[in-house]
C-alpha cells in the first residue's frame, strides 16, 4: 500500500533515485539561484543581454543601493507591522475556537466548524471587489489596520481547522481530571490545554507568518502608498520609470525572503514537533 523504503528496492532503482534526486533538487532551486546571481550582477551585464551567464563582476553594491535609493526599509517595516499582529491575532482566535469546537459537544458544533472551514474553499479573487469596497466604506483602505483585520479574518478558518484537530487528539482524561478537581473552564484552557498546544502554536505561527509575509495579491489590492505597502508589493517600485532594474528587484527579493527563512530556522525544532505530534502513538 505504501511506497517501500529506498534501501529495500533493487540496485538499479536505488541508482536511479540517487541520480534523479540531485537533478530534481537543482531544477527546483534553479529559479532561486537565478535570482541570487542577478542580485549581484552589474547593470552593464543586463544592458549587454547577459541574463543567464556568470556575472562579469560581483556587485554587492546592489544591496547597498536598494537601502540608499529606495524605501525598502519602510516596506520591510510595513511587512512586520502587518505580519506580527496577524500571527498573534489569528493564532489567539484559533486557540479559543479550536478549544471550544474540540472540547465541547453541542448541536451546532459541526455547523460552526463548517463555517470556519468553508471560507478556505472560496477563491480569493472573488472577494477582491467586495473586500475593497468594504474597506473603503469603513475608512480602512490603504491602512495597516485594514490589512491586518482582513488577514486575521481570512486566516482564522485554516488556523481553527488546525487547532481543533490538534485539540481533538488530546486525551480527554486530562480535561476530565481537571473538571473533577473543580477547575474552572477558563483555567483548564490556560493551564492544561495551552501548555500542551505549544508545539502546535509554534508550527501554526511559522506557517501563518510565511503566508502573510509572502502575500502579494491583497497587498496590492488593499494598499497603494509606500507608507502602508508591504515589501512584496513595494519591490515593484525598485524598477525605474523607463528601465527595468532587475538587479535591484532581485536584491530586494533576497532581502525580503530572509525574515521568514530566519523564523523557520529559529522555530525549526518546535515546527517539526508540531507537525509530527500525534503521528505515532
Residue pairs with C-beta under 8 A, 6 or more apart in sequence:
6 13
6 14
6 17
7 14
9 17
34 52
35 250
35 253
35 254
36 250
36 254
37 54
37 55
38 46
38 51
38 246
38 247
38 250
39 62
39 63
39 247
39 250
39 251
39 253
39 254
40 55
40 58
40 59
40 60
40 62
40 247
40 251
41 50
41 55
41 59
41 62
41 247
41 250
42 55
42 56
42 57
42 59
42 247
43 59
43 245
43 247
44 56
45 53
45 55
45 56
46 246
46 247
50 56
59 247
62 247
62 248
62 250
62 251
63 251
63 254
63 255
65 248
65 251
66 72
66 238
66 248
66 251
66 252
66 255
67 73
70 237
70 238
70 248
70 252
71 226
71 234
71 237
72 231
72 234
72 235
72 238
72 252
72 255
74 226
74 227
74 234
75 226
75 229
75 230
75 231
75 233
75 234
75 235
75 256
76 231
76 255
76 256
76 259
78 144
78 227
78 228
78 229
78 230
78 231
78 234
79 213
79 230
79 231
79 232
79 256
79 259
80 259
81 144
81 148
82 144
82 147
82 148
82 151
82 212
82 230
83 209
83 212
83 213
83 230
85 148
85 152
86 148
86 151
86 152
86 155
86 208
86 212
87 205
87 208
87 209
87 212
89 148
89 152
90 151
90 152
90 155
90 156
90 159
90 208
91 159
91 201
91 204
91 205
91 208
93 152
93 156
93 159
93 160
94 156
94 159
94 160
94 162
94 163
94 204
95 163
95 194
95 197
95 201
96 189
97 116
97 156
97 160
97 163
97 164
98 159
98 160
98 162
98 163
98 164
98 166
98 167
99 163
99 167
99 189
99 193
101 109
101 112
101 113
101 116
101 160
101 164
102 163
102 164
102 165
102 166
102 167
102 168
102 170
103 167
103 175
103 193
113 160
113 161
113 164
116 156
116 157
116 160
116 161
117 157
117 160
117 161
118 157
119 154
119 157
120 157
120 158
120 161
124 154
124 217
124 218
125 217
128 217
128 221
131 150
131 218
131 221
131 222
132 141
132 221
132 222
135 141
135 143
135 146
135 150
135 222
138 146
140 146
140 149
141 222
142 222
142 223
142 224
142 225
142 228
143 223
143 228
144 228
146 222
147 218
147 219
147 222
147 223
147 228
147 230
150 218
150 222
151 212
151 215
151 218
155 208
155 211
155 212
159 204
159 208
162 200
162 204
163 197
163 200
163 204
166 197
166 200
166 277
166 278
167 193
167 197
169 278
170 193
170 196
174 192
174 196
175 188
175 192
175 193
178 187
178 188
178 192
179 188
183 191
183 192
198 270
199 270
199 273
199 274
199 277
200 274
200 277
201 274
202 267
202 270
202 271
202 273
202 274
203 270
203 271
203 273
203 274
203 275
204 274
205 267
206 263
206 264
206 267
206 271
209 260
209 263
210 260
210 263
210 264
213 230
213 232
213 259
213 260
214 232
214 260
215 230
215 232
216 232
216 233
219 229
219 230
219 232
219 233
220 233
223 229
223 230
223 233
226 234
226 237
231 252
231 256
232 256
235 249
235 252
235 253
235 256
236 249
238 245
238 248
238 249
238 252
239 245
239 246
239 248
239 249
264 271
